């Protein structure tokens, strides 16, 4: 594997603790199931999918210099991911995400991503110190950025000339953090990957479908918006217009990471020269494979 990255994945790199049951669940449910620990975080999920599809990603994040962090980095390297540029903290623990999923979807989740937030712009040093880029020679390739960074850091990235030459692709970490991306929407220099709820939060309205949401995002200032809506049609909106496509019908066995698979596959398709229609189809196919359990965690 080459040590030169084809794309930078900036954001959360952590352990996912996922409890999954085949039963329908509600508040207070106590049901049998399985609990697994796997590498996760939006940036890492995207990087793993990119690598499976042939791209070479480098991770920019914060990981604790603790046993959990060392194990996580070793796992990332085993998967062919470049970890050389990760900020290794002596005083911050490795982040953790915990989710509970039932047959009726995601029941609840807690993201303990405080270390990434506290590390702040230390994770971006390789972009300015000449390692991956500098003020005089900004990085000019693909960047996948996730919304687990602080609002202040995302606002800084939106206007920082170090990022102006990059093909910036952005995803919120969750609906609860969607509004952190407003500076990137208004800057008009990024492609945003959101679901229907997140688009509504960013535009401060409710949309009936993905096409309306994509149009609303572009009017709000986004350079481009990819909007998903579960099993309903997805949309790709830009100044060139809106296109929509119905995703494949599959049996849903898991939901955590589906949006990350969608985004990664879309980036790979476009990096290989696919047009908008073909890239949207590839993204939907990857997300469908993920939620149906066809794509393994390991």
C-alpha positions as CSV (number, residue, x, y, z in Angstrom):
1,X,0.0,0.0,0.0
2,X,1.3,3.5,-0.9
3,X,1.9,5.9,2.0
4,X,0.6,8.8,0.0
5,X,-3.1,9.3,0.7
6,X,-5.7,9.8,-2.0
7,X,-8.2,11.3,0.5
8,X,-8.0,12.7,4.0
9,X,-10.7,11.7,6.5
10,X,-11.0,14.2,9.3
11,X,-13.1,13.6,12.4
12,X,-14.0,10.9,14.8
13,X,-12.0,7.7,15.1
14,X,-13.2,5.6,18.1
15,X,-14.6,2.3,19.3
16,X,-18.2,1.5,18.5
17,X,-20.0,-0.5,21.2
18,X,-23.2,-1.8,19.4
19,X,-26.0,-3.8,21.0
20,X,-28.3,-5.4,18.4
21,X,-31.5,-7.4,18.8
22,X,-33.9,-8.9,16.3
23,X,-36.8,-7.8,18.5
24,X,-38.8,-4.6,18.2
25,X,-37.7,-2.4,21.1
26,X,-39.0,0.6,23.0
27,X,-38.0,2.5,26.1
28,X,-37.3,0.1,28.9
29,X,-37.0,-3.0,26.7
30,X,-34.8,-5.8,28.0
31,X,-34.3,-8.3,25.2
32,X,-31.7,-10.9,24.1
33,X,-29.2,-9.9,21.4
34,X,-25.6,-9.5,20.6
35,X,-23.1,-6.8,21.7
36,X,-20.0,-6.1,19.6
37,X,-17.1,-3.7,19.7
38,X,-15.8,-2.5,16.3
39,X,-13.7,0.4,15.0
40,X,-16.1,3.3,14.3
41,X,-16.7,7.0,14.2
42,X,-17.9,8.9,11.1
43,X,-14.4,9.6,9.7
44,X,-13.2,6.1,10.3
45,X,-16.4,4.5,8.9
46,X,-15.9,6.5,5.7
47,X,-12.2,5.6,5.6
48,X,-12.9,1.9,5.9
49,X,-15.4,1.9,3.1
50,X,-13.1,4.0,0.9
51,X,-10.3,1.5,1.5
52,X,-12.6,-1.5,0.7
53,X,-13.3,0.1,-2.6
54,X,-9.7,0.7,-3.5
55,X,-8.8,4.2,-2.3
56,X,-6.0,5.0,0.2
57,X,-7.3,7.2,3.0
58,X,-5.3,9.0,5.7
59,X,-7.0,9.7,9.1
60,X,-6.8,13.1,10.9
61,X,-8.2,12.7,14.4
62,X,-7.3,12.4,18.0
63,X,-6.8,9.1,19.8
64,X,-5.7,8.6,23.4
65,X,-2.3,7.1,24.0
66,X,-3.9,4.4,26.1
67,X,-4.4,0.6,25.5
68,X,-7.8,1.2,23.8
69,X,-6.1,3.8,21.5
70,X,-3.1,1.6,20.7
71,X,-5.4,-1.3,19.8
72,X,-7.6,0.9,17.7
73,X,-4.6,2.3,15.7
74,X,-3.3,-1.2,15.2
75,X,-6.7,-2.3,13.8
76,X,-6.7,0.7,11.5
77,X,-3.3,-0.1,10.1
78,X,-4.3,-3.7,9.6
79,X,-7.1,-2.5,7.4
80,X,-4.7,-0.5,5.3
81,X,-5.5,3.0,6.6
82,X,-2.8,5.6,7.1
83,X,-2.6,6.6,10.8
84,X,0.7,8.6,10.8
85,X,-1.1,11.9,11.0
86,X,-3.4,11.2,14.0
87,X,-2.8,13.3,17.0
88,X,-1.9,11.0,19.9
89,X,-2.9,12.5,23.2
90,X,-1.2,11.6,26.5
91,X,-4.0,13.1,28.6
92,X,-7.2,12.4,26.7
93,X,-8.8,9.0,26.5
94,X,-9.8,7.2,23.3
95,X,-13.4,8.2,22.4
96,X,-16.3,5.7,22.4
97,X,-19.7,5.5,20.8
98,X,-22.5,3.3,22.1
99,X,-25.7,2.4,20.3
100,X,-28.7,0.1,20.8
101,X,-30.4,-1.2,17.6
102,X,-33.6,-3.2,17.3
103,X,-35.6,-4.6,14.5
104,X,-37.3,-1.2,14.4
105,X,-34.1,0.7,13.9
106,X,-31.8,2.8,16.1
107,X,-33.3,2.9,19.7
108,X,-30.7,5.1,21.4
109,X,-27.1,6.1,21.1
110,X,-24.5,8.0,23.2
111,X,-21.4,9.5,21.6
112,X,-18.5,10.1,24.1
113,X,-16.4,12.1,21.7
114,X,-15.1,14.7,24.1
115,X,-11.4,14.0,23.3
116,X,-11.8,14.9,19.7
117,X,-13.5,18.1,20.7
118,X,-10.9,19.0,23.3
119,X,-8.0,18.3,20.9
120,X,-9.4,21.0,18.7
121,X,-7.2,22.3,15.8
122,X,-4.2,20.1,16.9
123,X,-5.6,17.4,14.6
124,X,-5.2,19.8,11.6
125,X,-1.5,20.4,12.1
126,X,-0.5,18.2,9.1
127,X,-2.5,20.5,6.9
128,X,-0.3,23.5,7.7
129,X,3.1,22.2,8.8
130,X,4.1,21.0,5.3
131,X,3.3,17.3,6.0
132,X,0.1,17.3,3.9
133,X,-0.1,20.9,3.0
134,X,0.9,24.4,4.1
135,X,-0.3,28.0,3.8
136,X,1.7,28.4,0.6
137,X,0.8,25.0,-0.9
138,X,-2.7,24.0,0.3
139,X,-3.9,20.4,0.1
140,X,-5.7,20.0,-3.2
141,X,-7.3,16.5,-3.1
142,X,-10.4,15.0,-1.6
143,X,-11.3,15.6,2.1
144,X,-14.1,13.8,4.0
145,X,-15.0,15.9,7.0
146,X,-17.4,14.9,9.8
147,X,-19.5,17.1,12.1
148,X,-18.0,15.7,15.3
149,X,-15.6,18.6,15.4
150,X,-16.5,21.7,17.4
151,X,-18.7,24.4,15.9
152,X,-15.7,26.8,16.2
153,X,-13.3,24.5,14.4
154,X,-15.9,23.8,11.6
155,X,-16.4,27.6,11.2
156,X,-12.6,28.0,11.0
157,X,-12.3,25.3,8.3
158,X,-15.2,26.9,6.3
159,X,-13.1,30.1,5.7
160,X,-9.5,28.8,6.1
161,X,-7.6,29.2,2.8
162,X,-5.7,26.0,3.6
163,X,-8.9,24.1,2.7
164,X,-10.0,26.2,-0.3
165,X,-8.3,24.1,-3.0
166,X,-9.7,20.8,-1.6
167,X,-12.7,18.9,-2.8
168,X,-14.4,19.1,0.5
169,X,-17.1,16.5,1.3
170,X,-19.0,17.0,4.6
171,X,-21.3,14.8,6.8
172,X,-23.0,15.7,10.1
173,X,-22.3,13.3,12.9
174,X,-26.0,13.2,13.9
175,X,-29.1,15.3,13.6
176,X,-28.2,16.8,17.0
177,X,-24.9,18.2,15.6
178,X,-26.3,19.1,12.1
179,X,-26.4,22.8,12.7
180,X,-22.7,22.9,13.4
181,X,-22.3,22.7,9.6
182,X,-24.0,26.0,8.9
183,X,-20.8,27.9,8.3
184,X,-19.8,25.2,5.6
185,X,-23.2,25.6,4.0
186,X,-23.0,29.3,3.9
187,X,-19.4,29.3,2.6
188,X,-20.6,27.5,-0.5
189,X,-17.4,25.5,-1.0
190,X,-18.5,22.0,0.1
191,X,-20.6,19.0,-0.9
192,X,-22.8,18.1,2.1
193,X,-24.2,14.6,2.7
194,X,-27.3,14.8,5.0
195,X,-30.6,13.0,5.7
196,X,-34.0,14.6,5.4
197,X,-34.1,15.6,9.1
198,X,-30.6,17.1,9.0
199,X,-31.5,19.1,5.9
200,X,-34.5,20.5,7.7
201,X,-32.5,21.5,10.7
202,X,-29.9,23.3,8.6
203,X,-32.6,25.1,6.6
204,X,-34.9,25.7,9.7
205,X,-37.9,24.1,8.0
206,X,-39.5,20.7,7.2
207,X,-39.2,19.2,3.8
208,X,-41.6,16.7,2.3
209,X,-38.9,14.7,0.4
210,X,-35.2,14.6,-0.5
211,X,-35.6,16.5,-3.7
212,X,-37.2,19.5,-1.9
213,X,-34.5,19.3,0.8
214,X,-31.7,19.3,-1.8
215,X,-33.2,22.3,-3.5
216,X,-33.5,24.0,-0.1
217,X,-29.9,23.3,0.8
218,X,-28.7,24.8,-2.4
219,X,-30.8,27.9,-1.9
220,X,-29.4,28.1,1.6
221,X,-25.9,28.4,0.1
222,X,-24.6,24.9,-0.3
223,X,-22.4,24.2,-3.3
224,X,-24.0,20.8,-3.5
225,X,-26.2,18.6,-1.3
226,X,-26.8,14.8,-1.3
227,X,-30.0,14.1,0.7
228,X,-31.1,10.6,1.8
229,X,-34.5,9.6,3.2
230,X,-34.3,6.0,4.3
231,X,-36.1,3.7,1.8
232,X,-37.5,6.7,-0.1
233,X,-35.8,8.5,-3.0
234,X,-32.5,10.2,-2.5
235,X,-31.5,13.4,-4.2
236,X,-28.4,15.2,-5.5
237,X,-28.8,18.9,-5.7
238,X,-26.5,21.6,-7.1
239,X,-26.6,24.7,-9.4
240,X,-26.9,22.2,-12.3
241,X,-30.3,21.0,-11.0
242,X,-31.8,18.2,-8.9
243,X,-31.6,14.5,-9.7
244,X,-33.4,11.8,-7.7
245,X,-33.2,8.0,-7.5
246,X,-35.1,5.4,-5.6
247,X,-32.8,3.1,-3.5
248,X,-32.9,-0.7,-3.7
249,X,-35.4,-2.4,-1.4
250,X,-33.6,-4.5,1.2
251,X,-34.3,-6.1,4.6
252,X,-32.8,-3.8,7.2
253,X,-30.7,-5.6,9.8
254,X,-28.6,-2.6,11.0
255,X,-28.5,1.1,10.6
256,X,-25.4,2.5,12.3
257,X,-22.9,3.6,9.6
258,X,-25.3,3.5,6.6
259,X,-24.8,7.2,5.8
260,X,-21.1,6.8,6.0
261,X,-21.2,3.9,3.5
262,X,-23.3,6.1,1.2
263,X,-20.9,9.0,1.3
264,X,-17.8,6.9,0.9
265,X,-19.2,5.0,-2.1
266,X,-20.3,8.3,-3.7
267,X,-16.8,9.8,-3.3
268,X,-15.1,6.7,-4.8
269,X,-17.5,6.7,-7.8
270,X,-16.8,10.3,-8.6
271,X,-13.1,9.9,-8.1
272,X,-13.3,7.2,-10.7
273,X,-15.1,9.6,-13.1
274,X,-18.7,8.5,-12.6
275,X,-21.4,11.0,-13.6
276,X,-24.0,12.2,-11.1
277,X,-26.5,9.5,-11.9
278,X,-24.0,6.6,-11.7
279,X,-22.4,8.0,-8.5
280,X,-25.8,8.2,-6.8
281,X,-26.6,4.7,-7.8
282,X,-23.3,3.4,-6.4
283,X,-23.9,5.3,-3.1
284,X,-27.3,3.8,-2.7
285,X,-26.1,0.3,-3.5
286,X,-23.3,0.6,-0.8
287,X,-25.8,1.8,1.8
288,X,-28.2,-1.0,0.9
289,X,-25.5,-3.6,1.3
290,X,-24.6,-2.1,4.7
291,X,-28.1,-2.0,6.2
292,X,-28.9,-5.5,4.9
293,X,-25.8,-6.9,6.6
294,X,-24.2,-7.9,3.2
295,X,-21.1,-5.7,4.0
296,X,-19.3,-7.2,7.0
297,X,-18.0,-5.0,9.9
298,X,-14.6,-6.7,9.7
